[in-house]
């Protein structure tokens, strides 16, 4: 049987507070021994009960709260705060001697007040300017490039949250392999749990998608140019996975990598930066203009009579208006119209004959 730390601390607190309360109750009885025993028993029992109930609120509960708060802070902020505290303590040590020469009671109060003020000022200042400070360290260590700007450090150490949909999608592995995702990819434990739940689903399609996500995650962890970190970080008081991601992104001040349309809109409304893979895919597609020529493999018929359909190298569909007779052939076509829709881009073209005239 596993005994929790909180239970052990409750027992220790009950005994400790009960003993102290018992001695205090005994002293209240004065010279009357029977009264002293009665007071000791009653007040000792009340003290033990108070210690049993209140001990977690002065031990484990504050410790858990501090741990959860520190877990939501970025590594850069923690480092800047620690460095600021050290600088503040050094400044307070230098001020302690001259402040101790002041007349009483200032010589006893001011050194302690100076320590508190210097530490608070050091932490606040270094946390506010953490970007510049990290950029300075990057420059001094030779990793800041020619400019030595803080942006190089920021890009190198940027944290990006991943949601379940983008892991299942699988394209994040190819993007990360090219080096377009600098910094750390952070995967919260609740996202991994949702992915595992999908992989264990009774539905065959969902199970296959979940396992594909697991494989993509394993490939991400093997990439040498990127750091993948799985963290127990959580958002208290929020149940839905998408809501937790938005809360964590606001706390960590980092973007969310996704291809979920609903999460995209909800996060944008709350001021969270979104990196949408679908938008990236549309942005990097080849740009074509009306009257531009291209060679295309027409491999199936279109919806309308006489149409043929082909695809460009980036997956963009091209509807060839008079391409039905050329299905299975590579033909030079001329672009007649380009339509941009919510689902993507659609290109219309016509086959031209060898003399450059449109084929009737």
GIURJO-V997459 format. One record per residue. N is the residue number from 1. NEAR is the number of other C-alpha atoms within 12 Angstrom. D_FIRST is the distance of its C-alpha to the first C-alpha in whole Angstrom. Layout:
BEGIN
N/NEAR/D_FIRST  N/NEAR/D_FIRST
END
This chain:
BEGIN
1/3/0  2/7/4  3/10/6  4/12/10  5/17/13  6/24/15  7/20/13  8/19/13  9/25/17  10/29/17  11/24/17  12/24/19  13/29/22  14/28/22  15/25/22  16/23/25  17/29/27  18/30/27  19/26/28  20/24/31  21/28/32  22/28/32  23/25/35  24/25/37  25/28/37  26/25/38  27/23/41  28/22/42  29/21/43  30/17/46  31/11/47  32/13/46  33/15/43  34/16/42  35/18/42  36/22/40  37/22/38  38/22/38  39/25/37  40/28/35  41/26/32  42/24/33  43/29/33  44/29/30  45/26/28  46/25/29  47/29/28  48/28/25  49/24/24  50/26/26  51/31/24  52/27/21  53/24/22  54/25/24  55/29/22  56/26/21  57/19/24  58/18/26  59/23/23  60/21/21  61/18/23  62/16/26  63/16/24  64/18/23  65/17/26  66/14/28  67/16/26  68/19/27  69/20/31  70/20/31  71/23/29  72/28/32  73/26/35  74/30/37  75/22/37  76/30/41  77/30/40  78/24/37  79/23/40  80/29/43  81/30/41  82/23/40  83/28/43  84/28/45  85/27/43  86/22/44  87/25/47  88/27/47  89/27/46  90/19/49  91/23/51  92/28/50  93/23/50  94/17/54  95/24/55  96/25/53  97/18/56  98/17/59  99/23/57  100/22/56  101/16/60  102/16/60  103/12/61  104/12/59  105/13/56  106/17/56  107/19/56  108/18/52  109/18/51  110/24/53  111/27/51  112/22/48  113/21/49  114/29/50  115/27/47  116/23/45  117/23/48  118/29/49  119/27/45  120/25/45  121/24/48  122/29/47  123/27/44  124/23/46  125/25/49  126/29/47  127/27/45  128/19/48  129/22/49  130/30/47  131/28/49  132/25/52  133/29/50  134/35/48  135/29/51  136/24/53  137/25/50  138/26/51  139/21/54  140/18/54  141/13/52  142/16/54  143/23/52  144/24/54  145/19/57  146/12/60  147/16/60  148/22/57  149/24/56  150/27/52  151/23/52  152/26/52  153/31/49  154/31/48  155/24/48  156/29/47  157/28/43  158/29/43  159/35/40  160/41/40  161/44/38  162/50/38  163/44/37  164/41/36  165/38/39  166/37/41  167/41/38  168/34/39  169/31/43  170/30/43  171/28/46  172/40/44  173/33/43  174/22/47  175/27/48  176/31/45  177/22/47  178/16/50  179/20/49  180/20/50  181/33/46  182/25/46  183/26/43  184/35/39  185/36/38  186/40/35  187/37/33  188/32/30  189/24/27  190/29/27  191/35/31  192/31/29  193/22/26  194/28/29  195/35/31  196/26/28  197/22/28  198/27/32  199/25/32  200/20/30  201/17/32  202/12/34  203/13/37  204/13/39  205/14/41  206/21/38  207/21/35  208/22/38  209/27/39  210/33/35  211/28/35  212/28/38  213/35/37  214/32/34  215/24/37  216/30/39  217/38/36  218/21/35  219/24/39  220/34/39  221/24/37  222/17/39  223/23/42  224/16/43  225/21/45  226/30/42  227/27/38  228/30/36  229/24/33  230/25/30  231/22/28  232/20/25  233/30/28  234/33/28  235/27/30  236/21/29  237/10/30  238/15/31  239/14/30  240/17/33  241/28/33  242/33/36  243/27/36  244/30/33  245/43/36  246/38/38  247/31/36  248/40/35  249/36/39  250/26/40  251/27/38  252/31/38  253/25/42  254/33/42  255/33/43  256/45/41  257/42/42  258/35/43  259/28/45  260/26/44  261/22/47  262/17/45  263/31/43  264/31/46  265/21/48  266/21/45  267/30/44  268/20/48  269/13/48  270/17/46  271/19/47  272/28/45  273/29/46  274/35/46  275/31/47  276/33/48  277/32/48  278/25/51  279/21/53  280/19/53  281/22/54  282/21/57  283/16/58  284/16/58  285/21/60  286/20/64  287/21/66  288/24/69  289/18/72  290/18/75  291/21/78  292/21/75  293/20/76  294/31/73  295/23/73  296/34/70  297/28/69  298/34/70  299/25/67  300/25/67  301/24/69  302/24/69  303/14/68  304/15/72  305/15/75  306/21/76  307/26/73  308/35/71  309/40/68  310/39/66  311/27/64  312/25/64  313/16/62  314/17/59  315/19/59  316/28/61  317/30/63  318/41/67  319/40/69  320/44/72  321/33/75  322/31/77  323/40/75  324/27/75  325/25/77  326/30/76  327/24/72  328/17/71  329/20/73  330/23/73  331/30/75  332/29/76  333/39/76  334/33/76  335/29/74  336/26/76  337/21/73  338/24/69  339/22/67  340/18/64  341/10/61  342/11/58  343/14/57  344/22/59  345/28/62  346/30/65  347/34/68  348/35/71  349/39/74  350/40/77  351/43/78  352/29/81  353/17/84  354/11/85  355/9/88  356/14/85  357/13/86  358/20/84  359/21/84  360/12/85
END
